[in-house]
Amino acid sequence: MAHINVRPVDFTHPIRRNGSLSIAVKDSITKCLRALGGKTVQNGNTTTVNASVVQTAVNGLSFKVRKGKQYKITGSILVSTGATPGIAVGLALAGSSSPTMNVIFSYNAAAASITQAVTSFTNSAGSAAAHLIVYIDGYFIPDVSGVVTVTFAQNTSNASNTIVQAGSSVSVYRTFS
């Protein structure tokens, strides 16, 4: 019986051959690591709305996306609001008309918790309760490239302040599906 010499696949060959990686390999590794690492953005200042149900950008909570790529988003929005104005949180992307999107906004209130889903960049999830924190969890595939911004407003217009506190953050990861 003849012996067949099978050489295993060796992914270290480009490294061992000349001691360094080719530029193409380095670029591929860099792209993968960037996508895996994602991006976390955090606001450094409070953002306040008063007597307004118009969605307002949260300072510092925005990130770039590319059309047709799938993203996973998670976040914690620290909130200070009374029950009368409440809060409505959303995501905005200029020019978007029909994204694939399912993002859950879970409101942790002193009295009760509320969970709502949004399916477009023009919708927001609102709640009329005194809230402490809003959790964001979901995925989306934008139909345009651009900058996604976390937005908020009062759920019901009221003269008292609705505030997103400094230290709120979102993390975004591009998925490989």
C-alpha positions as CSV (number, residue, x, y, z in Angstrom):
1,M,0.0,0.0,0.0
2,A,1.4,3.4,-1.0
3,H,1.8,6.1,1.6
4,I,0.2,9.4,0.7
5,N,1.9,12.4,2.3
6,V,-0.9,14.9,3.1
7,R,0.2,18.4,4.2
8,P,-2.3,20.1,6.6
9,V,-3.6,23.6,5.7
10,D,-1.1,26.0,7.3
11,F,-2.4,29.6,7.7
12,T,0.9,30.7,9.1
13,H,2.7,30.1,5.8
14,P,2.6,33.8,4.7
15,I,4.1,34.8,8.1
16,R,6.9,32.2,8.2
17,R,7.9,32.6,4.5
18,N,9.4,36.1,4.9
19,G,8.7,37.0,8.5
20,S,6.0,39.6,7.7
21,L,2.4,39.7,6.4
22,S,1.5,41.0,3.0
23,I,-0.4,44.3,2.8
24,A,-3.5,42.5,1.6
25,V,-3.4,40.1,4.5
26,K,-2.8,43.0,7.0
27,D,-5.7,44.9,5.5
28,S,-8.0,41.9,5.8
29,I,-7.1,41.3,9.4
30,T,-7.5,45.0,10.2
31,K,-11.0,45.1,8.6
32,C,-12.1,42.0,10.6
33,L,-10.8,43.3,13.9
34,R,-12.4,46.7,13.4
35,A,-15.8,45.0,12.6
36,L,-15.5,42.7,15.5
37,G,-14.5,45.4,17.9
38,G,-17.4,47.6,16.9
39,K,-17.7,51.1,18.2
40,T,-19.0,52.4,21.5
41,V,-20.0,56.1,21.7
42,Q,-20.8,57.9,24.9
43,N,-22.2,61.3,25.6
44,G,-20.1,63.6,27.8
45,N,-22.8,66.2,28.5
46,T,-26.5,66.1,29.4
47,T,-29.1,66.9,26.7
48,T,-32.3,68.5,27.8
49,V,-35.7,69.0,26.1
50,N,-38.5,71.1,27.5
51,A,-42.1,71.3,26.3
52,S,-41.3,69.4,23.0
53,V,-42.3,66.2,21.4
54,V,-39.9,66.8,18.5
55,Q,-37.1,64.2,18.4
56,T,-33.7,65.8,19.4
57,A,-30.2,64.4,18.8
58,V,-28.5,63.2,22.0
59,N,-25.1,64.9,22.0
60,G,-22.3,62.4,21.2
61,L,-24.5,59.4,20.5
62,S,-24.0,59.0,16.7
63,F,-22.1,56.6,14.5
64,K,-21.5,55.9,10.7
65,V,-23.2,53.1,8.9
66,R,-23.0,51.7,5.4
67,K,-26.0,50.8,3.2
68,G,-26.9,47.1,3.1
69,K,-24.6,46.0,6.0
70,Q,-26.2,44.4,9.1
71,Y,-25.5,46.0,12.5
72,K,-26.1,44.9,16.1
73,I,-26.9,47.7,18.5
74,T,-27.0,47.8,22.3
75,G,-27.0,50.7,24.7
76,S,-28.0,52.3,28.0
77,I,-29.6,55.7,28.0
78,L,-29.6,57.3,31.5
79,V,-32.8,59.3,31.9
80,S,-34.2,61.9,34.2
81,T,-37.9,62.6,33.6
82,G,-41.2,62.8,35.4
83,A,-44.2,60.7,34.6
84,T,-46.1,63.6,32.9
85,P,-43.7,64.3,30.1
86,G,-42.3,60.8,29.9
87,I,-39.7,60.1,27.2
88,A,-39.6,58.8,23.6
89,V,-36.3,57.4,22.3
90,G,-35.5,56.6,18.7
91,L,-32.8,56.3,16.1
92,A,-32.5,58.7,13.1
93,L,-30.8,58.2,9.7
94,A,-31.3,60.9,7.1
95,G,-32.7,59.7,3.8
96,S,-33.8,56.3,5.1
97,S,-37.1,55.1,3.9
98,S,-37.3,51.3,4.2
99,P,-34.6,49.7,6.4
100,T,-34.7,46.2,7.8
101,M,-34.9,47.0,11.5
102,N,-36.0,45.5,14.8
103,V,-34.7,47.5,17.7
104,I,-36.1,47.0,21.2
105,F,-36.3,49.9,23.6
106,S,-36.8,48.7,27.2
107,Y,-37.8,51.4,29.7
108,N,-36.8,50.7,33.3
109,A,-39.1,52.8,35.4
110,A,-39.4,53.2,39.1
111,A,-42.9,51.8,39.1
112,A,-42.9,49.4,36.0
113,S,-40.9,48.3,33.0
114,I,-42.1,48.9,29.4
115,T,-40.7,47.3,26.2
116,Q,-41.4,48.6,22.7
117,A,-40.0,47.8,19.3
118,V,-39.3,50.2,16.4
119,T,-39.0,49.1,12.8
120,S,-37.8,52.3,11.0
121,F,-35.5,55.2,11.6
122,T,-38.5,57.6,11.7
123,N,-40.3,55.8,14.6
124,S,-39.6,56.2,18.3
125,A,-40.7,54.2,21.3
126,G,-42.3,56.3,24.0
127,S,-43.6,55.9,27.5
128,A,-45.5,58.1,30.0
129,A,-43.7,57.2,33.2
130,A,-40.9,58.4,35.4
131,H,-37.9,56.5,34.0
132,L,-34.4,55.9,35.2
133,I,-32.8,54.1,32.2
134,V,-33.7,53.0,28.7
135,Y,-32.0,49.9,27.3
136,I,-31.5,49.5,23.5
137,D,-31.0,46.1,21.9
138,G,-31.5,45.0,18.3
139,Y,-30.3,44.9,14.8
140,F,-30.7,46.9,11.6
141,I,-29.7,47.0,8.0
142,P,-29.8,50.6,6.7
143,D,-31.1,51.3,3.2
144,V,-28.7,54.3,2.9
145,S,-25.2,55.1,4.1
146,G,-24.8,57.9,6.6
147,V,-24.8,58.7,10.3
148,V,-27.3,57.1,12.8
149,T,-28.1,59.3,15.7
150,V,-29.8,58.4,19.0
151,T,-32.7,60.8,19.5
152,F,-35.2,61.6,22.2
153,A,-38.2,63.8,23.0
154,Q,-40.9,64.2,25.6
155,N,-43.6,61.6,25.2
156,T,-46.2,64.3,26.1
157,S,-45.2,68.0,25.8
158,N,-44.7,69.4,29.3
159,A,-42.9,72.4,30.9
160,S,-40.8,70.1,33.1
161,N,-37.4,68.9,31.8
162,T,-36.7,65.6,30.2
163,I,-33.0,64.9,30.3
164,V,-30.6,62.3,28.9
165,Q,-27.7,62.2,31.3
166,A,-24.0,62.2,30.6
167,G,-22.6,58.7,30.6
168,S,-25.3,57.3,28.3
169,S,-23.7,55.0,25.7
170,V,-24.4,52.8,22.7
171,S,-22.3,50.1,21.1
172,V,-22.6,49.1,17.4
173,Y,-21.1,46.0,15.8
174,R,-21.3,45.1,12.2
175,T,-22.3,41.5,11.9
176,F,-21.2,38.9,9.4
177,S,-24.3,37.3,8.1
